[in-house]
């Protein structure tokens, strides 16, 4: 961001920072003393909330009425890229099915796009990630709640797939050591986007260049996850590991770790096998995902789904800025996904890196217009705007609300 000389007048700048989920009519209006002084991010005296729009030439009421009168029908385009990076092996897996009709050989009553995308970040081997890649979608399609209640069916498919993997690796005739994997699935169903997540992969939506997280990272450091873990009899050690062993609190597989405590009886971190092959969840590690259903709008441009190898070095907002700029130049989700992976490696990500980019329109994202209305806005460079938006997002956004079906 360019530095403004002190002797020049600085007018008030209105910036709409990214928020985690749904937007509203409030925007942050920054006083002149904020510009060039990141240390004042936490000073409430420099931030005033006003109900005033600055990005549209028409009123919000008029714009909302126009949007609601014309239902949005997404056009799905996608691309993916993956790199082993600095790891000794590649343990990520992913799936992209742009047409579930073609995949399943059946039609559906609900009009619009029907697509499925999955990201599986393996650890301790590739078997859990590969099992999920091969079986999660077919398990979803076979569920009784599908397609009428896709969120319910997708949630159940995670648990069913995890239990099927347990039985696959615990066959009496050929037992094998299991692995683990985080799992994130994005289902485009008509004008709805259903995201289910168990682990620390992430799905981020771009709404006119503003990053909206559609999933929560399930790490032991997450306060709500800490509470859930404690209620299930687990703990987070001082180094930040679940029961001193895992860096995530939800995921597929990982059946072999035990509950390490001072008790003589030691139970598994996840399942205990009962009679007749039944499984009982006894530990804090779970495959039960958090599910969020989002109604797609015309302003929703694309979705980035990536493993933590990308999010370790890029914030959600910065990723959206990079992806949007690349799509505006090339309008290719495939090249965009490769660009994001390349950028992560250049920023020295120490993990496998896999990225999926799903566009919801045939057109490239439009230019962002900030106008020159009554506020007398000054222009900011693209990098300056991205840096400021990222700082505001991390310092001032509210905690992610509870995700529901």
N, C-alpha and C positions, 0 to 999 in steps of 0.2 A: 504494500500500500504506500503510495507516495506521501512524503512528509509535506505538510502545509506550512509555509513560513509563518513565523509568529506575528509579523506585522500585518498580515492579511486577515480580513474578517472571515470567521468561520461560521457558516450558517448551520442551523440544526439539520441533522441527517436522520432520516427515518429508515430503519432497517427492520425487516421482518425475519427474525431468527428462526431456525428450524425447531420444531417441536417433535416429540416422540411419536404421537399418534395423530388423532384428528385435529384439524385446524379450527380456529374460531375467528371472531372479528377483531380480536385484540392484537395490537402490534406494539413493539417497543420503540419509543421515541427517545433518542439519545441527545443529551445536552452537549454543547460545543466542548465542554471540558473533558468529555470522554475521548474524543478523537486523539489517537496517538498515545493514549495512556491506558494500556491494558491493566495496570494495577488497580484501576478504578472499577473493574468489572463487578466487584462485590459491593460497591457503594450504592445503596438504594437511592441516595439523594440525586444521583445522576441519571436515573432511569424513571421515566414517567410513562405509565400505561394510558394510551388514548384510544378510543374507538374511532379510528380513522384509517381508511385505506389509502395506499400510495402507489400500488402497482397497476391499478386498472383505471382506465379513463371513465368507465361507467361505475355507478354505485354498486355496492355488494348485493343489495336487494335485487336490483335489476339483473345483475349477472347471474345470481343464483336462480332466479326465476327462468332465465333463458336456458340454463343448464338442465334444470329439472324438467323442462318441457320437451327436451330431446334426449331420449335414453342413449347412453353411451354403449357402443358395441365395440369391444376391443378387437384389434387385429394382432395376433400373436406372431412375433418374430423372435428368434433366439440365437444365441451363440455361446460357446463354452471354451474354456482353455484351462490347462493344468500344467504344473511343473513340479518336479521332485524337489527342487531347491537344494538346501544344504543337508537334507536328511539322507540317510544311507539307503532308504527305500521309499517307494511311493505307496502310501496307504490310503489315499483318498479315492473315492469312487463317486460317480454322479450319473444321473439319468435325465434325459430330456425326451418327452413324448408330446410333440406339438398337436397331435390329433389322437385323442383317446378312442374316437370312433374307429379309426384305422387300426389302432393297436388291439382293441378288443373285438373288432368285427361286429359291432352293434351300433345302433343309433339311440339318441336320447331326445326326450320331448323338449327339454329346455333349449331355446335357441341360443346361438352365440358360440364362442370358442370353448373348447373343452381340452385342456392341456394339463400336463403334469410334469413337475420338475423336482428332482431330489438331490440332496447333497449329503454325503456320508464321509465323515472324517474319521478314519480308522486309527487305532493305536494298539500296540501289542500284536500286530499282524493285520492281514487284509480280510480275513474270513468274515468278520461281522459286517464290514462295509459292503463286501461283495454280496453277502446273503441279503442284506437290505435292498441293495440295488436290483437284485433279481426278483425279489418277492414282495416288496412293500406295495407296489401298484396293483399287482394281481390280488393281494389280500384286500386292498381297498375295494376293488371292483366286485369281490365276492361277498362283501359285507351286506347284511340285510338292510341297513340304513342307507345304502347307496343306490341311486343318486339322490333320493329325496332329501336326506339330511347329510350333506357331504362333510360338514365339520365333525359330526358325531362319528361318522364312518371312518374318517381319517384318523381321529384320535384312537379309536378302537384298533385300527390297522397297525399302529405302532406297537401296541402291547401284544397283539396277536403275533406279529412278526418276531418280536423279541422272544416270546415263548416258543415259537417254532424253531428259532435258532438254538435255544437251550436244548430242545429235544434232539436237534440235529447233531450237536456236538457231544451229547451224553448218551449216544446209542450204545447199548451193552456190547454189541458185536464189534464196534469200531469207535470207541471214544477218542476224542481229540481235544486238545487244549483250545479253549475259546479265546477270542480277542474281544475288543470293544470298539465302539464307533458312536460318534454323535450323529444325529439324524435331523435333517430339516427338509420338509416337503412343502411345495407351493402348488396348489391346485387352482387353475383358472377355470371357473364354472360359470359360463354366461358372462355376466357383468360383475361377478363376485370373485374375489381372490381369497382363498383359504390357506393360511399358513400354519403349519404345525411344527413345533421345534422341541427337541430334547437334546440339549447340549449347548455348545458355544459357537456353532455356525450361526450365521445371521442373514436375515432378509431385510433389505432396505429399499423402500419405494422412493422414487423421485416424483415429486409433485411440483411441476414448474421450477425444478432446480432445488427444491427444499427437501432435505432428507427426512423420511419418516420411517422409524424402526417398526417393523411388523413382527419382530420376535425379541425375546429377552435372552441374554447370555446366561446360561445356567452354570455359573461358577460358584465355588464355595464362598467367595467374597460377597455375593449378592445377599442383601439382608433378608429378603423373603425366603430365599433358599436355605440360608442358615437356620431360620426358624423352622422350616419344614423338616430339615435334616435332624434338628434337635428333637422335634416331636416324634420322629421315627426311630429314635434311639441312637442316632449317629452324632458325630461331632466334626468340627473343623479344627485341625491342629494349628499350631502357631505359624507354621510355614504356609498355611492356606490350602492344605489338601483335605479332601473328604476322607475322614477316618485315617488320615495320615498316608493315603494311598493314591487317590485320583484327583485330577484337576478339574473335573466336571461333576455335577450332582445329578445329572440325568443323561441317559444314553442307552444304547443297545449293547447287549453282551456284558462282558466283565462279570461273569458268574463265579470265577474262582476266588476273588479276594474275600477275606473273612473279616468279621467284625472284631477288631482288635481292642480289647479292653481288659480290665482286671478280673473279669469273671472267668471261672473255670470252663464254663460251656461257651464255645465259640460258634457263632452262626455266620452264614454267608452275608455278604454285603447287599445281596439282592434277593434271590429266591431260596426257598427250602422245598425240596421235593416231598410230596405227600404220597399217600396210597393211591394206586390206580393211575399214576402218572400226573397227578394234579400238582400245580405249582402254587406256592404261597409266598407272597412278598413279605419278607421279614426284616429287611434292612432299609436304609435311607436312599439307596441308589434305585432309580426307577426309570422305566422307559415311557411312562405316561407323559405325553407332551403337553405344552401349553398351546392352545389353538386360538387364532384370531381370524375373524372374517371381516374383510374389507370390501366395501362397495366401490368398485372402480368408477372413476369420473374422467371427464375429458382432459383434465389437468394432470392426470396420472400418466407419466411418460414411459417409465421403464422400472424394472425391478432388478436389483443386484442380489444374488444369492452367492455367498462365499464362505469358505471355511475360515477358521481363526488365523490361519497363516496370512491372510490378507488383512483382517481386522486388527492384528497385532501392530500393524504399521500404518494403517489408514483409518481415520475416523469415518463415521457414516457420511457426514456432510462432505468431507474432502473427497471420498470415493465418488459420491454423486456428482460433484463438480468436475472431476476428471472424466468420468464416464459421459457426462452430458456434453462437455466440450468436444470429446472425440466423436460422439454420435452426430453432433452438429456438423462436423467436418467430413465424416465418412458415411454416416447413416448405416453402419454395419454392426450389428450386435456381436458378430463373431470377432471382428477386428477389435471391437471395444473390450470384449472379455480378455483377449490376448494382451491388450494394452494395460489393463488393470493388473494382470499377473506379472507382466514385465516390470511395471512400476513397483510392485511389492518386492520383487527380487532386487531391484535397484536400491530399494530402501532397506535391504539386508534382512528381510524376513528369514527367520531361522527354521521355518516349517515347510511342509508341502503347501502349495498354494493352488487352489481351484476356484474358478469363478464362473458363474452363469449370469448372462445378461438377457433379460426377457423384455422386449419392447411391446407396447400396447397400441402402436399406431404404425402405419406404413411410412409416415412422414418423420423427418428428423425433428428433434425438439426445437421449438421456436426460440428466437432471441428473447432474452429477458429484458423487459422495458421497465425503467424506473421513473419515467416521466419527469416533468419539471413543474408540477402543480404549485399550490400555494406555499409548500414548504421550502421551495427553492433548493432542490436537491443538488448536491455536488456529485460528480461521477466518481466511481471507484474502479480500479482495475479488477480484472477477474480474480487474480490471486489475492488481492486485498479484500475483496468481498468474501471469498471463500474462507480466508483466515479469520475475519471478523465474525462471520456466521458460525464457524466452528467454535470460536471462543465463547460466543454467546450461548451456543447449544450446550457446551459442557458446563458452563458456569451458572446458567440461569433457568434451564428447562426444568419442569416439574418431573418427579419420578414417573416412570412408566406405569400407567394405571393397570389394574388387573385385566388380563386378557380373558376373553370369554368366547363361547361358541357363537 
